[in-house]
């Protein structure tokens, strides 16, 4: 794949995350489907993962999966985005 400025970026976020098989699995089917995208594992640390999750669209992440321990922070971030 030729990664360009038009390449979409997707991710799985968590901590720890280095053991995740998601990038290998998702990059395989993205390539097979001819989709101009990559899928990465991002280690999210810190006291406020909710703020980082809310910022993902602003830094170009098109979508993500969330692992423990950040599922609750992702729900709060979603609630914030939807004003609920």
Backbone as XML, in Angstrom:
<?xml version="1.0"?>
<chain id="A" units="angstrom">
  <residue number="1" name="UNK">
    <atom name="N" x="0.834" y="-1.179" z="0.000"/>
    <atom name="CA" x="0.000" y="0.000" z="0.000"/>
    <atom name="C" x="0.875" y="1.236" z="0.000"/>
  </residue>
  <residue number="2" name="UNK">
    <atom name="N" x="0.429" y="2.232" z="-0.720"/>
    <atom name="CA" x="1.093" y="3.529" z="-0.754"/>
    <atom name="C" x="0.331" y="4.482" z="0.159"/>
  </residue>
  <residue number="3" name="UNK">
    <atom name="N" x="0.900" y="4.794" z="1.322"/>
    <atom name="CA" x="0.243" y="5.679" z="2.279"/>
    <atom name="C" x="0.452" y="7.119" z="1.843"/>
  </residue>
  <residue number="4" name="UNK">
    <atom name="N" x="-0.664" y="7.852" z="1.710"/>
    <atom name="CA" x="-0.619" y="9.247" z="1.281"/>
    <atom name="C" x="-1.474" y="10.088" z="2.229"/>
  </residue>
  <residue number="5" name="UNK">
    <atom name="N" x="-1.591" y="11.355" z="1.922"/>
    <atom name="CA" x="-2.452" y="12.232" z="2.700"/>
    <atom name="C" x="-3.919" y="11.857" z="2.584"/>
  </residue>
  <residue number="6" name="UNK">
    <atom name="N" x="-4.270" y="11.060" z="1.603"/>
    <atom name="CA" x="-5.653" y="10.624" z="1.424"/>
    <atom name="C" x="-5.948" y="9.298" z="2.124"/>
  </residue>
  <residue number="7" name="UNK">
    <atom name="N" x="-4.940" y="8.688" z="2.723"/>
    <atom name="CA" x="-5.107" y="7.408" z="3.396"/>
    <atom name="C" x="-5.829" y="7.607" z="4.728"/>
  </residue>
  <residue number="8" name="UNK">
    <atom name="N" x="-6.926" y="6.907" z="4.931"/>
    <atom name="CA" x="-7.670" y="6.993" z="6.192"/>
    <atom name="C" x="-6.910" y="6.239" z="7.276"/>
  </residue>
  <residue number="9" name="UNK">
    <atom name="N" x="-7.029" y="6.738" z="8.505"/>
    <atom name="CA" x="-6.361" y="6.111" z="9.644"/>
    <atom name="C" x="-7.408" y="5.653" z="10.650"/>
  </residue>
  <residue number="10" name="UNK">
    <atom name="N" x="-7.362" y="4.381" z="10.977"/>
    <atom name="CA" x="-8.213" y="3.783" z="11.995"/>
    <atom name="C" x="-7.304" y="3.200" z="13.067"/>
  </residue>
  <residue number="11" name="UNK">
    <atom name="N" x="-7.853" y="2.977" z="14.267"/>
    <atom name="CA" x="-6.996" y="2.495" z="15.344"/>
    <atom name="C" x="-7.780" y="1.698" z="16.373"/>
  </residue>
  <residue number="12" name="UNK">
    <atom name="N" x="-7.027" y="0.940" z="17.150"/>
    <atom name="CA" x="-7.520" y="0.356" z="18.388"/>
    <atom name="C" x="-6.731" y="1.072" z="19.483"/>
  </residue>
  <residue number="13" name="UNK">
    <atom name="N" x="-7.427" y="1.516" z="20.526"/>
    <atom name="CA" x="-6.754" y="2.233" z="21.606"/>
    <atom name="C" x="-6.929" y="1.485" z="22.915"/>
  </residue>
  <residue number="14" name="UNK">
    <atom name="N" x="-5.917" y="1.565" z="23.762"/>
    <atom name="CA" x="-5.965" y="0.923" z="25.061"/>
    <atom name="C" x="-4.618" y="1.025" z="25.748"/>
  </residue>
  <residue number="15" name="UNK">
    <atom name="N" x="-4.513" y="0.389" z="26.897"/>
    <atom name="CA" x="-3.244" y="0.324" z="27.632"/>
    <atom name="C" x="-3.326" y="-0.822" z="28.619"/>
  </residue>
  <residue number="16" name="UNK">
    <atom name="N" x="-2.632" y="-1.900" z="28.349"/>
    <atom name="CA" x="-1.642" y="-2.105" z="27.296"/>
    <atom name="C" x="-2.315" y="-2.416" z="25.967"/>
  </residue>
  <residue number="17" name="UNK">
    <atom name="N" x="-1.572" y="-2.260" z="24.882"/>
    <atom name="CA" x="-2.128" y="-2.493" z="23.552"/>
    <atom name="C" x="-1.157" y="-3.233" z="22.628"/>
  </residue>
  <residue number="18" name="UNK">
    <atom name="N" x="0.105" y="-3.311" z="23.011"/>
    <atom name="CA" x="1.112" y="-3.887" z="22.119"/>
    <atom name="C" x="0.844" y="-5.342" z="21.771"/>
  </residue>
  <residue number="19" name="UNK">
    <atom name="N" x="0.053" y="-6.049" z="22.540"/>
    <atom name="CA" x="-0.265" y="-7.447" z="22.271"/>
    <atom name="C" x="-1.395" y="-7.622" z="21.258"/>
  </residue>
  <residue number="20" name="UNK">
    <atom name="N" x="-2.076" y="-6.546" z="20.897"/>
    <atom name="CA" x="-3.273" y="-6.640" z="20.062"/>
    <atom name="C" x="-2.974" y="-7.204" z="18.671"/>
  </residue>
  <residue number="21" name="UNK">
    <atom name="N" x="-3.815" y="-8.100" z="18.253"/>
    <atom name="CA" x="-3.735" y="-8.651" z="16.899"/>
    <atom name="C" x="-4.575" y="-7.846" z="15.914"/>
  </residue>
  <residue number="22" name="UNK">
    <atom name="N" x="-5.317" y="-6.865" z="16.423"/>
    <atom name="CA" x="-6.210" y="-6.080" z="15.570"/>
    <atom name="C" x="-5.529" y="-5.445" z="14.368"/>
  </residue>
  <residue number="23" name="UNK">
    <atom name="N" x="-4.354" y="-4.802" z="14.508"/>
    <atom name="CA" x="-3.739" y="-4.205" z="13.322"/>
    <atom name="C" x="-3.453" y="-5.219" z="12.217"/>
  </residue>
  <residue number="24" name="UNK">
    <atom name="N" x="-2.933" y="-6.372" z="12.569"/>
    <atom name="CA" x="-2.646" y="-7.389" z="11.547"/>
    <atom name="C" x="-3.923" y="-7.856" z="10.864"/>
  </residue>
  <residue number="25" name="UNK">
    <atom name="N" x="-4.954" y="-8.100" z="11.649"/>
    <atom name="CA" x="-6.226" y="-8.579" z="11.105"/>
    <atom name="C" x="-6.861" y="-7.528" z="10.202"/>
  </residue>
  <residue number="26" name="UNK">
    <atom name="N" x="-6.998" y="-6.304" z="10.720"/>
    <atom name="CA" x="-7.697" y="-5.254" z="9.969"/>
    <atom name="C" x="-6.905" y="-4.782" z="8.756"/>
  </residue>
  <residue number="27" name="UNK">
    <atom name="N" x="-5.585" y="-4.665" z="8.878"/>
    <atom name="CA" x="-4.793" y="-4.260" z="7.714"/>
    <atom name="C" x="-4.857" y="-5.307" z="6.609"/>
  </residue>
  <residue number="28" name="UNK">
    <atom name="N" x="-4.971" y="-6.576" z="6.984"/>
    <atom name="CA" x="-5.106" y="-7.635" z="5.976"/>
    <atom name="C" x="-6.383" y="-7.446" z="5.165"/>
  </residue>
  <residue number="29" name="UNK">
    <atom name="N" x="-7.534" y="-7.273" z="5.861"/>
    <atom name="CA" x="-8.784" y="-7.140" z="5.096"/>
    <atom name="C" x="-8.891" y="-5.800" z="4.395"/>
  </residue>
  <residue number="30" name="UNK">
    <atom name="N" x="-8.285" y="-4.733" z="4.947"/>
    <atom name="CA" x="-8.275" y="-3.440" z="4.231"/>
    <atom name="C" x="-7.534" y="-3.586" z="2.899"/>
  </residue>
  <residue number="31" name="UNK">
    <atom name="N" x="-6.378" y="-4.254" z="2.943"/>
    <atom name="CA" x="-5.592" y="-4.476" z="1.719"/>
    <atom name="C" x="-6.371" y="-5.335" z="0.729"/>
  </residue>
  <residue number="32" name="UNK">
    <atom name="N" x="-6.943" y="-6.435" z="1.214"/>
    <atom name="CA" x="-7.707" y="-7.327" z="0.333"/>
    <atom name="C" x="-8.892" y="-6.626" z="-0.312"/>
  </residue>
  <residue number="33" name="UNK">
    <atom name="N" x="-9.518" y="-5.708" z="0.419"/>
    <atom name="CA" x="-10.686" y="-4.988" z="-0.098"/>
    <atom name="C" x="-10.298" y="-3.783" z="-0.950"/>
  </residue>
  <residue number="34" name="UNK">
    <atom name="N" x="-9.002" y="-3.467" z="-1.007"/>
    <atom name="CA" x="-8.555" y="-2.328" z="-1.800"/>
    <atom name="C" x="-8.933" y="-0.988" z="-1.191"/>
  </residue>
  <residue number="35" name="UNK">
    <atom name="N" x="-9.086" y="-0.955" z="0.128"/>
    <atom name="CA" x="-9.464" y="0.284" z="0.818"/>
    <atom name="C" x="-8.201" y="1.060" z="1.184"/>
  </residue>
  <residue number="36" name="UNK">
    <atom name="N" x="-8.189" y="2.333" z="0.851"/>
    <atom name="CA" x="-7.033" y="3.190" z="1.130"/>
    <atom name="C" x="-7.067" y="3.625" z="2.594"/>
  </residue>
  <residue number="37" name="UNK">
    <atom name="N" x="-6.647" y="2.716" z="3.472"/>
    <atom name="CA" x="-6.678" y="2.978" z="4.907"/>
    <atom name="C" x="-5.642" y="2.106" z="5.605"/>
  </residue>
  <residue number="38" name="UNK">
    <atom name="N" x="-5.255" y="2.553" z="6.790"/>
    <atom name="CA" x="-4.397" y="1.752" z="7.650"/>
    <atom name="C" x="-5.018" y="1.705" z="9.039"/>
  </residue>
  <residue number="39" name="UNK">
    <atom name="N" x="-4.662" y="0.674" z="9.779"/>
    <atom name="CA" x="-5.203" y="0.438" z="11.112"/>
    <atom name="C" x="-4.028" y="0.243" z="12.054"/>
  </residue>
  <residue number="40" name="UNK">
    <atom name="N" x="-3.972" y="1.024" z="13.126"/>
    <atom name="CA" x="-2.829" y="1.003" z="14.040"/>
    <atom name="C" x="-3.289" y="0.770" z="15.474"/>
  </residue>
  <residue number="41" name="UNK">
    <atom name="N" x="-2.372" y="0.319" z="16.304"/>
    <atom name="CA" x="-2.605" y="0.201" z="17.739"/>
    <atom name="C" x="-1.997" y="1.427" z="18.405"/>
  </residue>
  <residue number="42" name="UNK">
    <atom name="N" x="-2.806" y="2.155" z="19.170"/>
    <atom name="CA" x="-2.332" y="3.360" z="19.848"/>
    <atom name="C" x="-2.431" y="3.177" z="21.355"/>
  </residue>
  <residue number="43" name="UNK">
    <atom name="N" x="-1.300" y="3.308" z="22.019"/>
    <atom name="CA" x="-1.286" y="3.226" z="23.480"/>
    <atom name="C" x="-1.747" y="4.562" z="24.046"/>
  </residue>
  <residue number="44" name="UNK">
    <atom name="N" x="-2.837" y="4.545" z="24.783"/>
    <atom name="CA" x="-3.389" y="5.749" z="25.389"/>
    <atom name="C" x="-3.179" y="5.644" z="26.894"/>
  </residue>
  <residue number="45" name="UNK">
    <atom name="N" x="-2.344" y="6.541" z="27.409"/>
    <atom name="CA" x="-2.026" y="6.572" z="28.830"/>
    <atom name="C" x="-2.498" y="7.887" z="29.419"/>
  </residue>
  <residue number="46" name="UNK">
    <atom name="N" x="-2.408" y="7.984" z="30.727"/>
    <atom name="CA" x="-2.674" y="9.250" z="31.378"/>
    <atom name="C" x="-3.926" y="9.233" z="32.215"/>
  </residue>
  <residue number="47" name="UNK">
    <atom name="N" x="-4.115" y="10.333" z="32.900"/>
    <atom name="CA" x="-5.228" y="10.473" z="33.827"/>
    <atom name="C" x="-6.554" y="10.798" z="33.141"/>
  </residue>
  <residue number="48" name="UNK">
    <atom name="N" x="-6.491" y="11.306" z="31.899"/>
    <atom name="CA" x="-7.713" y="11.753" z="31.245"/>
    <atom name="C" x="-7.835" y="11.192" z="29.823"/>
  </residue>
  <residue number="49" name="UNK">
    <atom name="N" x="-8.067" y="9.889" z="29.689"/>
    <atom name="CA" x="-8.200" y="9.329" z="28.341"/>
    <atom name="C" x="-9.407" y="9.885" z="27.597"/>
  </residue>
  <residue number="50" name="UNK">
    <atom name="N" x="-10.412" y="10.350" z="28.330"/>
    <atom name="CA" x="-11.615" y="10.899" z="27.705"/>
    <atom name="C" x="-11.277" y="12.089" z="26.809"/>
  </residue>
  <residue number="51" name="UNK">
    <atom name="N" x="-10.410" y="12.968" z="27.271"/>
    <atom name="CA" x="-10.016" y="14.143" z="26.475"/>
    <atom name="C" x="-9.306" y="13.719" z="25.201"/>
  </residue>
  <residue number="52" name="UNK">
    <atom name="N" x="-8.437" y="12.732" z="25.301"/>
    <atom name="CA" x="-7.736" y="12.263" z="24.104"/>
    <atom name="C" x="-8.721" y="11.610" z="23.133"/>
  </residue>
  <residue number="53" name="UNK">
    <atom name="N" x="-9.641" y="10.828" z="23.653"/>
    <atom name="CA" x="-10.636" y="10.172" z="22.798"/>
    <atom name="C" x="-11.469" y="11.213" z="22.055"/>
  </residue>
  <residue number="54" name="UNK">
    <atom name="N" x="-11.859" y="12.282" z="22.759"/>
    <atom name="CA" x="-12.624" y="13.358" z="22.101"/>
    <atom name="C" x="-11.808" y="14.026" z="21.002"/>
  </residue>
  <residue number="55" name="UNK">
    <atom name="N" x="-10.474" y="14.036" z="21.132"/>
    <atom name="CA" x="-9.611" y="14.712" z="20.160"/>
    <atom name="C" x="-9.285" y="13.845" z="18.938"/>
  </residue>
  <residue number="56" name="UNK">
    <atom name="N" x="-9.589" y="12.564" z="18.968"/>
    <atom name="CA" x="-9.202" y="11.679" z="17.860"/>
    <atom name="C" x="-9.654" y="12.176" z="16.484"/>
  </residue>
  <residue number="57" name="UNK">
    <atom name="N" x="-10.897" y="12.623" z="16.302"/>
    <atom name="CA" x="-11.278" y="13.121" z="14.970"/>
    <atom name="C" x="-10.454" y="14.339" z="14.534"/>
  </residue>
  <residue number="58" name="UNK">
    <atom name="N" x="-10.071" y="15.175" z="15.493"/>
    <atom name="CA" x="-9.300" y="16.375" z="15.175"/>
    <atom name="C" x="-7.883" y="16.060" z="14.705"/>
  </residue>
  <residue number="59" name="UNK">
    <atom name="N" x="-7.366" y="14.895" z="15.093"/>
    <atom name="CA" x="-6.010" y="14.529" z="14.656"/>
    <atom name="C" x="-6.033" y="13.542" z="13.493"/>
  </residue>
  <residue number="60" name="UNK">
    <atom name="N" x="-7.222" y="13.345" z="12.917"/>
    <atom name="CA" x="-7.313" y="12.571" z="11.695"/>
    <atom name="C" x="-7.664" y="11.109" z="11.843"/>
  </residue>
  <residue number="61" name="UNK">
    <atom name="N" x="-8.073" y="10.680" z="13.018"/>
    <atom name="CA" x="-8.490" y="9.291" z="13.186"/>
    <atom name="C" x="-9.926" y="9.164" z="12.681"/>
  </residue>
  <residue number="62" name="UNK">
    <atom name="N" x="-10.128" y="8.289" z="11.707"/>
    <atom name="CA" x="-11.449" y="8.124" z="11.097"/>
    <atom name="C" x="-12.386" y="7.263" z="11.927"/>
  </residue>
  <residue number="63" name="UNK">
    <atom name="N" x="-11.835" y="6.442" z="12.788"/>
    <atom name="CA" x="-12.633" y="5.583" z="13.647"/>
    <atom name="C" x="-11.722" y="4.740" z="14.507"/>
  </residue>
  <residue number="64" name="UNK">
    <atom name="N" x="-12.265" y="4.196" z="15.602"/>
    <atom name="CA" x="-11.415" y="3.373" z="16.459"/>
    <atom name="C" x="-12.228" y="2.352" z="17.231"/>
  </residue>
  <residue number="65" name="UNK">
    <atom name="N" x="-11.529" y="1.335" z="17.668"/>
    <atom name="CA" x="-12.030" y="0.359" z="18.615"/>
    <atom name="C" x="-11.386" y="0.705" z="19.950"/>
  </residue>
  <residue number="66" name="UNK">
    <atom name="N" x="-12.053" y="0.358" z="21.034"/>
    <atom name="CA" x="-11.570" y="0.712" z="22.363"/>
    <atom name="C" x="-11.498" y="-0.543" z="23.226"/>
  </residue>
  <residue number="67" name="UNK">
    <atom name="N" x="-10.354" y="-0.708" z="23.896"/>
    <atom name="CA" x="-10.182" y="-1.844" z="24.795"/>
    <atom name="C" x="-10.239" y="-1.361" z="26.241"/>
  </residue>
  <residue number="68" name="UNK">
    <atom name="N" x="-10.274" y="-2.321" z="27.135"/>
    <atom name="CA" x="-10.148" y="-2.037" z="28.559"/>
    <atom name="C" x="-8.783" y="-1.382" z="28.742"/>
  </residue>
  <residue number="69" name="UNK">
    <atom name="N" x="-8.594" y="-0.373" z="29.515"/>
    <atom name="CA" x="-9.510" y="0.168" z="30.502"/>
    <atom name="C" x="-10.248" y="1.418" z="30.037"/>
  </residue>
  <residue number="70" name="UNK">
    <atom name="N" x="-10.319" y="1.672" z="28.735"/>
    <atom name="CA" x="-10.834" y="2.953" z="28.252"/>
    <atom name="C" x="-12.275" y="2.931" z="27.760"/>
  </residue>
  <residue number="71" name="UNK">
    <atom name="N" x="-12.975" y="1.833" z="27.938"/>
    <atom name="CA" x="-14.359" y="1.766" z="27.445"/>
    <atom name="C" x="-15.260" y="2.793" z="28.135"/>
  </residue>
  <residue number="72" name="UNK">
    <atom name="N" x="-15.141" y="2.953" z="29.436"/>
    <atom name="CA" x="-15.979" y="3.925" z="30.136"/>
    <atom name="C" x="-15.645" y="5.349" z="29.710"/>
  </residue>
  <residue number="73" name="UNK">
    <atom name="N" x="-14.363" y="5.650" z="29.517"/>
    <atom name="CA" x="-13.965" y="6.983" z="29.046"/>
    <atom name="C" x="-14.529" y="7.236" z="27.653"/>
  </residue>
  <residue number="74" name="UNK">
    <atom name="N" x="-14.549" y="6.205" z="26.807"/>
    <atom name="CA" x="-15.107" y="6.361" z="25.461"/>
    <atom name="C" x="-16.603" y="6.652" z="25.531"/>
  </residue>
  <residue number="75" name="UNK">
    <atom name="N" x="-17.306" y="6.002" z="26.441"/>
    <atom name="CA" x="-18.744" y="6.274" z="26.604"/>
    <atom name="C" x="-18.977" y="7.703" z="27.084"/>
  </residue>
  <residue number="76" name="UNK">
    <atom name="N" x="-18.155" y="8.174" z="28.022"/>
    <atom name="CA" x="-18.289" y="9.560" z="28.478"/>
    <atom name="C" x="-17.993" y="10.529" z="27.335"/>
  </residue>
  <residue number="77" name="UNK">
    <atom name="N" x="-16.969" y="10.230" z="26.540"/>
    <atom name="CA" x="-16.626" y="11.094" z="25.399"/>
    <atom name="C" x="-17.760" y="11.115" z="24.390"/>
  </residue>
  <residue number="78" name="UNK">
    <atom name="N" x="-18.374" y="9.986" z="24.146"/>
    <atom name="CA" x="-19.504" y="9.916" z="23.223"/>
    <atom name="C" x="-20.673" y="10.715" z="23.762"/>
  </residue>
  <residue number="79" name="UNK">
    <atom name="N" x="-20.942" y="10.586" z="25.054"/>
    <atom name="CA" x="-22.004" y="11.358" z="25.670"/>
    <atom name="C" x="-21.753" y="12.846" z="25.548"/>
  </residue>
  <residue number="80" name="UNK">
    <atom name="N" x="-20.500" y="13.250" z="25.714"/>
    <atom name="CA" x="-20.120" y="14.659" z="25.578"/>
    <atom name="C" x="-20.375" y="15.136" z="24.140"/>
  </residue>
  <residue number="81" name="UNK">
    <atom name="N" x="-20.004" y="14.312" z="23.170"/>
    <atom name="CA" x="-20.168" y="14.687" z="21.756"/>
    <atom name="C" x="-21.646" y="14.796" z="21.389"/>
  </residue>
  <residue number="82" name="UNK">
    <atom name="N" x="-22.467" y="13.952" z="22.007"/>
    <atom name="CA" x="-23.894" y="13.949" z="21.708"/>
    <atom name="C" x="-24.687" y="14.844" z="22.648"/>
  </residue>
  <residue number="83" name="UNK">
    <atom name="N" x="-23.992" y="15.452" z="23.608"/>
    <atom name="CA" x="-24.612" y="16.334" z="24.603"/>
    <atom name="C" x="-25.682" y="15.607" z="25.419"/>
  </residue>
  <residue number="84" name="UNK">
    <atom name="N" x="-25.329" y="14.386" z="25.853"/>
    <atom name="CA" x="-26.269" y="13.629" z="26.708"/>
    <atom name="C" x="-25.660" y="13.418" z="28.076"/>
  </residue>
</chain>
